[in-house]
Amino acid sequence: MMATNTRREFLADMGAGLAVAALGCAGLGKAGTETLNVNQGSPLQEVLGDDRLRILESAARAPSSHNSQPWLVRVRTPDDWTVEPDPARRLPAIDPTNREQTLSLGTFVEYLVTAAAALGFDARIQEASSPGALSVKLVRAPTGPVGVEQLARIARRRTLRKAFSDAPLPPEDLAALSGAIGPGARWIPRDAPEARWIEEAAANSFHQQTWRDPAQQELAHWIRFSDREIREKGDGLTAEAMELGWVQRFFMRNFMDAESVTGKTFRNGGVETTQAQATQGAGWLVIGARDDGAPSLLDAGRGFARMALLLQERRLAAHPMSQVLEEKPWRTEVGSKTGVSWPQFLLRIGRVDAYPDPVSPRRPAVAFTSVV
């Protein structure tokens, strides 16, 4: 049996790894590939064909809070779809107003549009009749010269949270990121006066959230402790996404369960790691919106998704630290403290030496798509 002190150390390490669970979990590793293969030979493939199915597979690699993947697609005809939020995948403890769910829907739509263009379609997005739903019309269009590369960027994208350099970002990197996002973003370098407030807010809001039992229980619900769980569910937070070492991964698979996540040692490990992470990196990127309405949130999510596709080739990482935007009083203060109207993303940015392959699981298109 594992000694008590050793078990506590490992639980603290697990909590440290899970100081992540904001919008941004991403990628597609071995487990994700296995689940996507389920689409092949399915009735959905017979209706959509390979290219349209690949559009959905690419869109499904979009980031979402807790990797909850809160989207549904209803197919009326091969070129007429509806995208809507999945109420069964809400996160009421950390996202009671569905703000992050709407942002996640925006990231999904952005990668749907990007993949469609790469595969020879113009995806035209409009509001649908159902609240919160979007209409997607696919129209044949010429394939752009960067189509294949855009699909590869979506496939490679992942969220990193370790080993951020403090080196300042060159102007060309900042220009590229802000250009992809569009209006409403502000870069706050590490030595700016506002950065100190953000560091403290990131650490304190995480501490508050991790000791708020409903939020921690919700987090535990989305952690996938075993390979079987990952294969069966194709979502949630895994040891690989937490960037844990092989010994820690073994411990998680064999000695942990949801109850471990609500224990004192696990929570304290996450708090300590977040305090350290908040002081690392080149600075903070704050992404705002026009207002807090659904269309503006969707646009903000799409801007974040576009920006995320540029990170790997520039050896940059963006770590969302969303507790600042989820917990009072910080969520009501962050706009005035940063000078950004209607802030929706708070991203710690820094250069990284290595960019591992993506690892987070993904559900197959047949799991979130129905033919109506």
C-alpha positions, 0 to 999 in steps of 0.5 A, spaced: 500 500 500 502 506 498 505 510 504 500 516 506 505 522 505 507 519 498 500 519 496 499 526 499 505 528 495 502 525 489 495 528 490 498 535 490 502 534 484 495 532 481 492 538 483 498 542 481 497 539 474 489 541 474 490 548 475 488 548 468 481 547 467 479 554 464 477 554 457 482 552 452 483 544 453 485 542 446 488 537 442 487 530 439 491 524 441 491 517 440 484 516 444 481 522 440 483 519 433 480 512 436 474 516 437 474 519 430 474 513 427 467 511 429 465 516 424 467 511 418 462 507 415 457 510 419 450 513 417 452 520 418 458 518 413 453 516 408 449 522 408 455 527 409 460 524 405 468 524 407 469 532 406 463 534 410 464 529 415 471 532 416 469 539 417 465 536 423 471 532 425 476 539 425 470 543 428 470 538 434 477 540 436 475 546 438 477 548 445 472 548 451 471 549 458 473 543 462 473 540 455 466 539 455 465 540 448 458 543 449 455 543 442 450 539 438 449 539 430 443 537 427 443 536 419 437 537 415 440 536 408 448 535 407 449 542 406 444 545 411 445 544 418 444 547 425 449 548 431 446 549 438 449 548 445 448 542 448 444 543 455 447 536 458 454 539 457 453 546 461 457 547 467 453 551 472 458 551 478 463 556 474 458 558 468 451 559 471 450 564 465 452 560 459 458 565 457 463 560 456 459 555 453 457 561 448 464 562 447 466 555 446 460 555 441 464 560 437 470 556 437 467 550 434 464 555 429 470 558 427 474 551 426 468 549 422 468 555 417 476 554 417 475 547 415 470 548 410 474 553 406 480 548 406 475 543 403 472 547 398 466 550 401 463 557 404 460 556 410 455 561 411 453 562 418 446 566 421 442 566 427 437 560 427 430 560 429 431 557 436 435 561 441 442 560 441 442 556 435 446 558 429 444 556 421 450 553 417 449 553 409 455 550 405 456 552 398 461 550 394 467 554 393 474 554 390 479 551 395 484 556 398 492 555 397 493 555 405 487 550 406 491 544 407 495 548 412 489 550 416 487 543 417 494 542 419 494 548 424 487 545 427 490 538 428 496 541 431 493 546 436 493 545 444 493 548 450 500 549 454 501 551 461 508 549 463 515 552 462 513 559 459 519 564 458 519 571 461 522 574 455 518 580 452 514 578 445 517 581 439 512 586 436 511 582 430 508 576 434 503 581 438 501 584 431 499 577 428 495 575 435 492 582 435 490 581 428 487 575 428 483 576 434 480 583 431 478 589 435 477 589 443 484 585 445 489 588 449 496 586 451 499 587 458 506 586 458 509 583 465 512 589 467 506 593 466 502 596 472 496 592 471 500 586 470 501 586 478 493 586 479 492 580 474 497 576 478 494 577 484 487 576 481 489 570 478 491 566 484 486 569 489 480 567 484 483 560 483 483 559 491 476 561 491 474 557 486 478 551 488 475 551 495 468 552 493 465 545 493 460 546 487 465 548 483 470 543 485 465 537 484 464 539 477 471 539 476 471 532 478 466 530 474 470 532 468 476 528 470 477 522 466 481 517 470 482 511 466 483 509 459 477 506 459 473 512 461 477 516 455 475 511 450 468 511 452 467 519 453 472 522 449 471 528 453 474 531 459 480 533 462 486 527 462 493 526 465 496 527 459 492 534 458 495 536 465 502 535 462 503 530 468 509 525 468 509 518 467 509 516 474 504 521 476 499 518 470 500 511 473 498 514 480 492 518 477 490 511 473 490 507 479 489 511 485 485 516 484 477 518 483 473 523 483 473 524 491 480 525 491 479 531 487 475 534 493 480 533 498 485 538 501 491 536 499 489 536 491 486 543 492 492 546 495 496 543 490 492 547 485 493 553 489 500 553 489 501 551 482 497 557 480 500 562 484 507 560 481 504 560 474 501 567 475 508 570 475 511 566 469 510 568 462 511 575 457 504 578 459 497 577 459 492 578 453 485 580 454 480 579 449 474 583 450 467 583 446 462 589 444 457 587 449 455 581 453 450 578 448 450 572 445 453 574 438 458 578 441 460 572 445 460 568 439 465 573 435 470 573 441 470 566 441 471 566 434 477 571 435 480 567 440 480 560 436 483 564 430 489 567 434 490 560 437 492 557 430 498 562 430 501 560 436 505 553 435 509 556 429 511 562 433 513 557 439 508 561 443 503 558 448 496 561 451 494 559 458 487 561 459 486 563 467 478 564 467 477 564 474 478 571 474 472 572 469 468 566 473 469 569 481 466 575 484 469 580 485 474 579 480 469 578 474 466 585 476 473 589 476 477 586 471 474 590 465 476 597 469 483 594 471 485 592 464 481 597 460 478 592 456 470 593 455 466 586 456 473 582 457 471 574 455 478 571 455 484 572 460 490 569 457 497 568 460 502 568 454 509 566 453 514 563 449 516 555 450 521 551 447 517 545 446 511 544 443 508 537 444 503 533 440 496 535 442 493 529 447 486 531 449 480 526 447 475 528 442 468 525 441 466 523 434 462 527 430 456 521 430 456 523 438 454 530 437 451 530 430 444 527 428 440 527 422 433 530 422 
